Amino acid sequence: MKLINEISERQFNAYCYARQPMVRVMTREVAWFEAANRKLLGVVIHDFRDNDFGYVILGRDKRRLFRCIKVSKKFFSDSLKSISALQIELEIFALDGTDLYEQFDEKAPTHDIYDLKVAPSKLHPYFEVLLNNEKYKGARALIREAVHSHIDVDGHYLQQFQTDGFSARLWELFLYLYFYNAWFEFDNDFNAPDYKLLKEDKEIFVEAVTVNANPEFDVQPPSNPKEILEVNQDYIPIKYGSPLFSKLNKKYWEKENVKGRPLILAIHDYHQGSDDFSIGSMTWSRTGLHDYLYGYRAATHIDGEGKIIFETEVFDGLERPKMEKIETHAFKGKIIPSGFFLQPDAENISAVLYSNGATLPTFARMARLAGLDDVNLKILRHLARPSPAGFLPKFEVSDIDDPSYEESWADTITMYHNPFAKYPTDINLFDDITHLWFDYKAGEFRGPYSHNAVYSSLTQFVNVKPSAIK
């Protein structure tokens, strides 16, 4: 193995969580390296102000988080000279006999997400899959590195990730990775709401919430379009409504640190997982959420062949889905009013952020793209995407190893904006996700989709010969 290796930006990103947003404003990264079997990272930067090139070397601190240990004192007129100087410095550090580079401000102890905090019998089934299933080898590495930098503000993250809080903590980690890669800064002085984000001198608060199982209320997973349509009429809105309403009653906006600032509820559906016989609820419950949030739904029916048909109307000379107002949702004796954003106090919620992508297959795909996965499996992704030409999604299958394949943490995220919010969220701060809102005057959903938006997807792992892995 070579002492120093050039790596991709994606691989560097999978290990480095120490950048500050000002780095993006002042410099551009042009080359990335690892040394001594990832004891060290190095990056060559182009300084916009002086139009010259330098480098930064990172080593692990006592928390095993990669942080800056050396910045080039001399800057060069071209990148190749800076790369040569960086490689010389990396060789010196690689042979210094030190594994950790203490920064003397490490407050939290070193933590490894796979250091078991409970007896094996108490582990969450999905955590056991992550821990032991070879197809998630890359995901294990990616999650381990990310957790080194994820601040555990309440002291229970590791234990809950391994047990009954697995889904909620995976959702928090997914959000953290999205926010970090979207160049937000974090203020970890408070433990509620979950995230205080800073960007462009603006503060935003985010509280993570999940839809969880309730055996006494939950239904069998739908198996066809007709059943999916039916469960999204009332059952799914009630499933989303319960945790959202509970968070509304927390009244986070009354906290001194939150007052006068946008507050976002970030929700993910985990109430039915996938197995050999059915797909997880996160793949089919999206429409029930936005119908509930705004109190309107697209009028639909099932035709004789079992296909969902959107009823349409002509507005300003254009055909569009016909919308119908919803007053209440009723299921199994439970009745709730529709229109979360129309409820008392909901004006204090700026938006509801949604994703169905905080899953182990997502982490496996992102790890493969970052070069952290050397498992002899091909990964295929079956996608449903927005269709500009119609009301129903378009479907495609992608090979993760195809050079043209793109994916980011932002692709499955949609922000549903509250049109009545006291403190609206600036969509420009979240410029890589889909934004939607309901225009009550026009009677239609509006907003820009992200360039690589994904409604839902299924990941398939396929055994192949070693030579078939690209």
Secondary structure as UniProt FT lines:
FT   STRAND          4..7
FT   HELIX           9..15
FT   HELIX           22..26
FT   STRAND          27..35
FT   TURN            36..39
FT   STRAND          40..47
FT   TURN            48..51
FT   STRAND          52..60
FT   TURN            62..63
FT   STRAND          66..71
FT   HELIX           79..94
FT   TURN            113..114
FT   HELIX           120..122
FT   HELIX           125..132
FT   HELIX           134..136
FT   HELIX           137..149
FT   TURN            153..154
FT   HELIX           157..162
FT   TURN            163..165
FT   HELIX           166..181
FT   TURN            182..183
FT   STRAND          185..186
FT   STRAND          195..199
FT   TURN            200..201
FT   STRAND          202..211
FT   TURN            215..217
FT   HELIX           225..231
FT   TURN            232..234
FT   HELIX           235..248
FT   TURN            249..250
FT   HELIX           252..254
FT   TURN            256..260
FT   STRAND          263..269
FT   HELIX           281..283
FT   HELIX           286..294
FT   STRAND          296..298
FT   STRAND          300..302
FT   TURN            304..305
FT   STRAND          308..310
FT   STRAND          312..315
FT   TURN            316..317
FT   STRAND          318..321
FT   STRAND          323..325
FT   STRAND          328..331
FT   TURN            332..333
FT   STRAND          334..337
FT   HELIX           340..342
FT   TURN            344..345
FT   HELIX           346..348
FT   STRAND          351..354
FT   HELIX           360..369
FT   TURN            370..371
FT   STRAND          377..385
FT   TURN            388..389
FT   STRAND          394..399
FT   TURN            400..401
FT   TURN            403..404
FT   TURN            409..412
FT   STRAND          414..417
FT   TURN            419..420
FT   HELIX           427..430
FT   TURN            431..432
FT   STRAND          434..439
FT   TURN            440..443
FT   STRAND          444..446
FT   TURN            451..452
FT   STRAND          456..463
FT   HELIX           466..468
//
